[in-house]
Amino acid sequence: MKNPSKANELGFTLIEITLAILMLGGALTVFLGLQTAAVQKALRDKQQFKAMLLARSLMSGIELNNNNIDEQETIKSAYDRLEELNIPVDEKEENQYDRFETILKVEKILIPLPIPDPSGLPQDIEMKKFVLTLTWGDNPEDTFDITYFSPL
């Protein structure tokens, strides 16, 4: 014959099961939240990498054409900027540049030399400063800046 008090001790109570489900749900919520943040960071890093490659291509075009680029501050799409600098664009890559906007600021600057001229007059080197900014989203972190100096 079975002992009736032992029969009541077998198994889990409803409160124990509910508590276990709540703990499991909380752990899964935290885990999924961490995964979402990791995926968002990976996507942002991918866009930043594309922006870096695009900026390098644009700076190569600027280096080749810097004598033809006057002082300016212009905003253009990345595709229009590539065409302006005569940089060939593959049809496959054309769509990936749609989301990027470029801001090109060109100005002349004077850099003083630390060693004066033998005549005693200070000398300055005249240069062009190119600042290229790429943006691709609403977040302030969705920008990439590159600066290039070129002697006149």
C-alpha positions in Angstrom: 0.0 0.0 0.0 1.2 3.5 -0.9 1.9 6.1 1.7 -0.5 9.0 1.0 1.9 11.6 2.2 4.6 10.6 -0.3 2.1 10.8 -3.2 1.6 14.5 -2.5 5.3 15.2 -2.6 5.9 13.9 -6.1 5.9 16.4 -9.1 6.0 20.2 -9.2 3.4 22.7 -8.0 1.8 25.2 -10.2 3.7 28.0 -8.5 7.1 26.3 -9.2 6.2 25.8 -12.9 5.0 29.4 -13.3 8.2 30.7 -11.6 10.4 28.6 -13.9 8.6 29.8 -17.0 9.0 33.5 -15.9 12.7 33.0 -15.3 13.2 31.4 -18.6 11.2 34.1 -20.3 13.3 36.8 -18.6 16.5 35.1 -19.7 15.3 34.8 -23.3 14.3 38.5 -23.3 17.7 39.6 -22.2 19.4 37.3 -24.7 17.3 38.5 -27.6 18.0 42.1 -26.6 21.7 41.5 -26.7 21.4 39.8 -30.1 19.4 42.7 -31.5 22.1 45.2 -30.4 24.8 43.1 -31.9 23.0 42.9 -35.3 22.5 46.6 -35.4 26.1 47.3 -34.6 27.2 44.8 -37.3 24.9 46.6 -39.9 26.3 50.0 -38.9 29.9 48.7 -39.2 29.1 47.3 -42.6 27.8 50.7 -43.7 30.8 52.5 -42.3 33.1 50.1 -44.1 31.3 50.9 -47.4 31.6 54.6 -46.7 35.3 54.2 -46.0 35.8 52.5 -49.4 33.7 55.1 -51.2 35.6 57.9 -49.5 38.9 56.4 -50.6 37.7 56.2 -54.2 36.5 59.8 -54.0 39.8 61.0 -52.5 41.7 59.2 -55.3 39.6 61.2 -57.8 40.2 64.4 -55.9 44.0 63.8 -55.8 44.0 63.3 -59.6 41.8 66.4 -60.3 42.8 68.7 -57.5 44.1 71.4 -59.8 40.6 71.6 -61.4 38.7 71.8 -58.1 38.1 75.3 -56.8 37.2 76.5 -53.4 33.6 75.3 -52.6 31.3 73.7 -50.2 28.9 71.4 -52.1 26.4 68.7 -51.3 25.9 65.9 -53.8 24.9 62.3 -54.0 27.8 59.9 -54.0 26.9 58.7 -57.5 26.9 62.3 -58.8 30.2 63.0 -57.1 31.8 59.9 -58.7 30.6 61.1 -62.1 31.9 64.6 -61.5 35.4 63.2 -60.7 35.3 60.9 -63.7 35.5 57.8 -61.6 34.0 54.8 -63.4 31.1 53.1 -61.5 30.1 49.5 -62.2 26.3 49.0 -62.7 26.2 46.5 -59.9 27.7 49.1 -57.5 25.4 51.9 -58.6 22.6 51.0 -56.3 24.7 50.8 -53.2 25.8 54.4 -53.5 22.1 55.7 -53.5 22.0 56.0 -49.7 25.2 58.0 -49.4 25.4 61.8 -49.5 28.7 63.6 -49.9 29.7 67.1 -48.6 32.9 68.4 -50.1 34.5 71.5 -48.6 37.6 72.9 -50.4 39.5 75.9 -49.0 42.9 77.5 -49.4 44.9 77.7 -46.2 48.3 79.1 -45.2 50.6 76.9 -43.1 53.4 78.9 -41.4 56.9 77.4 -41.6 58.6 77.1 -38.2 62.0 78.2 -39.7 61.9 81.8 -41.0 63.3 82.9 -44.4 67.0 84.1 -44.2 65.6 87.6 -44.9 63.8 87.4 -41.6 60.4 87.4 -43.1 58.1 84.5 -42.1 57.2 82.2 -44.9 53.9 80.4 -45.4 53.0 77.4 -47.5 49.8 77.8 -49.4 47.8 74.6 -49.6 44.3 73.3 -50.5 42.4 71.6 -47.8 39.8 69.0 -48.9 37.3 67.8 -46.3 35.0 65.1 -47.5 32.1 64.0 -45.4 29.9 61.0 -46.2 26.5 60.6 -44.5 24.0 57.7 -44.9 21.4 57.9 -42.1 19.6 59.9 -39.6 21.9 58.9 -36.7 24.8 61.4 -36.0 27.1 58.4 -35.9 26.3 57.6 -39.5 29.0 59.8 -41.0 32.5 59.4 -42.2 35.0 62.2 -42.6 38.3 62.3 -44.4 40.7 65.3 -44.8 43.4 65.7 -47.5 45.9 68.5 -47.9 47.5 69.3 -51.3 50.2 71.9 -52.1 49.3 74.6 -54.6 
